[in-house]
């Protein structure tokens, strides 16, 4: 089936669609940095705070956003096999910056061992030789020792998690903000959704839908008289 993936950036104050993009990429993971940068340019601001869902999680994209002046808040995907098996996850290991070590749940220090390039990311490995005699080993790892991986820009992900912990309602605000426009647009478009074919024509159709949606939002916010005055000027 030929399909299209629509990304939108919506402001939290008035639920206006700031910018959008039509792609034929099946996943959203590589789209967030570009969308955030476009929204920042449209708004004409130096710093932008963005909240996204876990489907947009990508270490490289988060780094690119931070470098572009975009502060990102989104949860990390729950892919830990250890947590799924009832064992300690990476979040249970505390990084000690001044010593560049990790403290495990048993209080042992996992020291730096080596750095390697994996899947395009520079990561370091940490572990301790105390694992074989640790009383918590069964709850930690079935391997000879528990190894913790740290990305060279891991501090950016840690700061992002701290923002999420400090604002537990962030994901609820995201749902209330960005899901409503999609629901409204799909309701207006009907069961067949896009009527056009090819990315160029679908992009034009989507732009018209976004324009109509934003006009109705502006009408609801300003009222008919103010809206007509604004259009006239």
N, C-alpha and C positions, 0 to 999 in steps of 0.2 A: 504494500500500500504506500502510495506517495503521500507524505504528510509534512507538516511544518510546525516548528516549535516557536512560540511567541514569548518573548521576554518583555516585561514591563517594569518600570520604576515608578512608584506611586508615593506622593508626599503624605505624611501622616497627619497633617493639619486639615487639609481639605479633600483628600482622596482624589486629587487630580493626577492623571497619568502624565508624568514629567517627560518620559521618553519611552520608546519601545523599539523592538527589533524583531524581524522575522528571519528565522534560520531554518535550514533543513538538517541540523544536527540534532540527533535524538536525545542527547543529555544536556543539562543546563550547567554542568560543572565548570566548563571553560568559558562561560558567557558572562559571569558576574563582574569581573574586572572591567570589561569593555562597557557594560551597561552602567556601572557606577561612574566611570569616567565620563560617559556621555551625559548622564544626569547632572554631574558636577558642572560640565561645560554649559548645559542648557540653563542651569540656575545662576551661572556666573558667580560662583562662590569659590573660596580658597580651600575650605574644609567641609567635608560631607560625612555624616554618620549614616551608615547603611545597615539594615537588619535583613538577613536572608535566611532561608531554611537550609537544613543540612544537605540537601541535594546540590547546593552550590559549593560545598566544601572542597577546596583545592589549595594546598599549601602555596603553590606558585601563584595562584590567583590572589590569595590573601596578601602575599608579599607585594605583588604588583600594585594592589589597591593602596596599601600603606605608603608605598613610594610615590603614589599619585595624589596623596593627600586625602584618602578615603579611609575612614575608620570603620572596620567591619565587625559586626556581631552576628555570629551564627553558631549553632551547636555542631560539635564534631560527630561524624557518623559512628554509630555503635557497632563496630566491626571486630571488637576484641574477642578472640576465641577463648581467652582466659576467663573473661567475665561471663561469657555464655556457659562455660563449664563450671562456674561457681568459684573460680580462683581470683586472686588479686589482679586488678588491671593496672595499666601504666599510671593512672591517676592516683593510685595508692602509693606511688613512689615519689618522694619529694626531692626536687633538685635543690642543691646547696650551691648557689652561684659562686661565692668566694672560694670554695674548695673544688668546684667543678666535679661534684660527686652527687650520687642519688642516695637517699636514705630509704631503706626498704621498710615494710611493716614490722619486721623483727628488730629494727634499729641498726642493722648493719649498713656500712657504707659501700656502695657500688662505685668503684673507681673507674676512671677513663682508661680504655684499652687501645682503641685505634679509631681512625676516621676512614670512611670509604665513600665512594660515589655509587649510589643506588637509585635507579630509575630517574636519573637526572638530578637527584638531590644529594647534597653533601651531608652525611649523617655520621654520628659517632656512637660507639658501643661502650656500655658500662656493665660490669658485673663484679661479683665478689667470690672469693674462694671458700666462703663460709657456708655456702648453700647446702653441701652434702650433710652437714651435721645440724642444720637448722630445724627446730621443732615445728616450724610453720611451712616447711617445704611442700608438703602435700597440698596445701592450700595456695601454693604459689606457682610451681612449675613441675612437669614430669621430666624435664631435662636435667642434666647434671648441675647446671646453674641457671639462674634467671638472668637474662640479658635485657637491658633497657636501651632503646635507640633514641638518640636526640638529634634532631635536625639543626643545622647551623643557625637557622632563624627561629628556633623553637620559642624564644621569648615573645615573639609576636603572637603565636598561638596561645601562649600562657596568659598574655595580657587580654586577649580576646575572651578566653574562658573566664577571667576575672570580671570582665564587663558583663558577661552573661549571668554570672553568679550574683553580681550586684543588682541586676535588673531582671528578676525572674519572669516578669510580665512581657519581656521583649518579644517573645515568639507569639504571644497572644495578640499583641499590637500588630505584628506582621500579618497574621492571619486576617485580622479585622480590616487591615488596610489594603492588602494586595489581592486577596481572594475575592472580595466584593466586585471589583471591576471585571474580573474574569467571569464571574457568575452572571453579571448583568449583560456583558457582551455575548456570551453563549446563549443566553435567553433571547436576545434580539436576533442573533444569527440563525437560530433554529437548529433542527437536527442535522442538517447537512453542513453546518459551519461555513467554511470558505466556499464561495461560488466560483472563484477564478482558479486558473491553473498557471503554473510556473511561478517561481519565486518573485519575479518582478511584479507580476499582476497581483499576486497574493499580498505583497508588501503594500501596494497601492490600496487594495481593499481594506487591509488592516488599518492603514493610516486614516481612512475615512471613518472607520468604526471608532477609532480613538478620538478623532475630532468631534464626532457626534456625542460620544460619552462625555468628553470634557465640556462641551457646550451645555449639556444637560446639568452637569455638576455646577458649572458657573451660574446657570439660571437658578438652580436651587439655592445657591449660596447668596447671590446678589439680588435676586428678584428680577422680574421682567423689565421694570423701568430702568434700573441701574445697568442692566445688561445691554439694553438698547442704547443707552447713553454712552457706555463704554465702546460699543461697536461703532457708533457714529463718530466718536473722537479718535 
